[in-house]
Amino acid sequence: MDAFFTAHRLDLILIALGLAAGAATLAGGILALRFARAVHLILGFSAGAVIGVALFDLLPEALELGAARGADIVLTLVAAGFIAYLAVDRALLMAGGDPGARGHMGAGSLTLHSALDGLGIGLGFQVSPAVGVVLAIAVLAHDFSDGVNTVNLSLAGSGRPLTARRWLMADAIAPLIGIGLSRLIVIPKADLALILAAFAGFFLYIGAGELLPDSHRRHPRAWTTLATALGVAFIWLAVHWARAA
């Protein structure tokens, strides 16, 4: 298997994976923009998906990569990420400034996460082709939800479809940027674990503190709760399928 991944061939594979991740993100975002009337269900699903990514993807990966630092350090970073995002979000609310600022922060966080996804794929291939393939499957499995979440967070903050489309394009390009960076730098696994842990905290707040209440406020029915449960289940299945592949 290692012989298959020559340097030139690996570059082509990484580019293809980056384009596939961007396409999956665009597909999810276009769905969210097209079916605006069902936004409460999409928000409910997105809440479950974001929470699922934090619990089933980011956190386990951070604990595994940061084993040398200890689980307490990793979990402390998760809590710090949650509190940091909460503090900034509340500060924007109290400031009473641009109503789109919170939407920009949420969409920007997801876009940066997508760049880290691409970086993770590239670094995974640095470890071994097998690790890179598994990470790529996991990223592709949840990038569709990333596109949905990016649009929903941007719309929730700004209410402007044009702004949401711009963030969607940025999110779709981000994995390619991350993959490109992975060919230029080497990040110690322990440091990457801390970054992933902080993002797990960000996503727990985004899902539980923003998307979930917003979906319930728009349509407080059992369907939104079911949509959230389906979002969690979807990410759980996607991650476990990727790890079993």
N, C-alpha and C positions, 0 to 999 in steps of 0.2 A: 504493500500500500504506500509506503514511504517513497518508493521509486517512482510512483505515478505522479507525485507532487513535486516535479522539478520547479526551479525558481520561476521560469517563464510561464509554465502552465499554472502554477499557483497564483500568479498575478491575475491571469485571465479568470480563474475560478473565483477569486475574491471579488473582482469587478462584477462578475455575473451574480454573485450572492448579494452584493450591495444594490444592484439594480433590482433584483427580485424583492429585496426587503423594501425598497422604495415603492415598487409597484403594489405590494401588499398594503403599505401605509396609505397610498393614494386611493386604493379600492375602498378601504374602510372609511376614509374621510369623505369620499364622494357619496357613499351610502348615507352618512350622517347628514350631509347637506341636502340630498335629494328627498329624503323622507322626514322633513322637518315636523310634520304633524305627529309623527310617532316619537318625537324627541324625548318624551318622558320615559318611554321604554328603552330607547337607546342610552339615555343617561343612566337608567337603572342597570342595564347590562354593563355599561362602561364602569360604573362604580364597582361592580363585582369583579370585572376584569382587572381593574387597576389594583384592587386589594389582592386579587389572586396573583398578579405578577409580583407584588411585594412579598407575599407569604410563601409562594411555591417556587418562584424563580430567583428573585434577587437575594432574599434572605438565606436560603439554603446555599446558594453559590458563594455568598459572602462568608458564611460560617465555614464552608469547605476551604476556600482560599485563605481565610484568616485564621486557620486552626493554630498556627504557630503563635499568634497574638493572644488567643483565648476567646471563648465565646462571650465572656463578659464585656470585653472591649468592643467586639462587633455589635452586640446588642445595645451598648451605650451609644454607639454611633447611630443606630437606628432611632433611639429615643431623641438624640440630639437633632437628627434630621427632621423628625416629626415636630419638635418644639420650635426649631428654627423656621420651618415653613409656616407654622401656626403664627409665630410672632410677626413675620413679615406680612402675612395675609391680614392679620388684625390691624397692623400698623397702616396698611393701605386703606382699610375700611375707615379707621379713625381719622386719617388725613383728609378723606372726602375729596380726593383729587379725581384724576381720570378714571372713570368706571371701568375702562378696559385694562387697567394696570394689572388687576388680579388675573384676568384672562390671559394677558401676556405672560405673567409669571408661570401660570400652570402650563400653558402651551410651550413656553420656553423650556420648562423643566423636562417635559416629555421629549422635546427636540434634542436636548442635551443627552437625555437617556438613550435616544436612538443613535446618537453619535457614539456613546459608550457601547451600545450593542455592536456597532461595526468594529469598534476598537477591540471588543471582547472576541469577536470572530477572528480577527487578525492575530491577536495574541494567542488565541486557542490553537491556531495552526502553527504558531511558534513553538508551543509546547509539544504538540503532535498532531498529525492529520486527523486521528480519531477524535481527539478533543475538539478540534476545530469544526468537524462535521456535526457533532452533537450540539455544539453551541449555535451553529448556523440553523439547524432544524428548530431549536428552541426560539431563536429570534424570529424566524419566518412565521412560526406558529402564532406569535402574539403581536406581530407588527400590524396586522389588520385591525386589532383592537386599539393599537397606538394611534392609528389614523382617526378612528372614531373618537377616541378620547381627546386628541388634539383639537379637533373641530368643536367638540362639545364644550371644552374648557374655554376656548377662545370665544365662542358664541355666548356662553354664560357670562363672560366678563364684558365683552364689547357689544354683543348683539349685531355685529356687522359681518355678513357673509364674506365680504372681500378680505377682511382681516383674517378670518378663519382660513380662507383659501391660501393666503400668503404663508400662514403658519404651517398649513398642511404641506405646501411645497418645501418649506424649510425642513420639516420633519422627514419628508421623503428623501431629501438629499443627504441628510445627516449621516445615515449608515455608511454611505460612500466616503464621506469625510473621515469618519472614524476608522474605516478600513485603510484609507490612505495614511493616516497617522500611525497605524500599527506597523506600517512598513518602514517608519522613520524612527520610532522610539521603542524602548523596552521599559515596561512598568513592572516593578516587583509585585508578585502575586499578593503579598500582604497589603500593599498600598491599594491595589485594585479592590481588595476585599472591603477596605474602609469606605471607598467611594460607593461601591454597591450598597453597603449598609446604610449610608446616608440617604441614598436614593430610595431605599426601601421605606425609610421613615417619611420621606417626601410623599411617596405614593400612598402610604397608609392614610396620611392626612388628606390628600387630594380625593381619594375614594370615599373615606368615611366622613370627612369634614366638609366636602364641597359637593361632589357628584351625588352621593346618596341622599342628603337632605334636599337637594334641588329636584331630584326625580320625584321624591315623595311630595314636595310642595306643589309641583306641577300637576300631579295626578296621584293622590293618595289612595291607591287601590292595590288589591292583591297582585295584579299583573306586574306592577313595578317591582314588588318584592320577588316575584318569580323570575323576572328578568335579571335581577341582581344575583340570585342563586344560580341562574344559568351562566352568567358571566364568570362567577367563581369556578363553576364546574368546567366551563370551557377551558380556562387557563390550566386548571388541574390536569385535565385530560391531555392538553397540548404538551405540557411540560413532562408528564409521565410518559407519554408516547415518544417524545424526543429522547428521553433518557434511555428508553428501552430499545430504541432503533440502533 
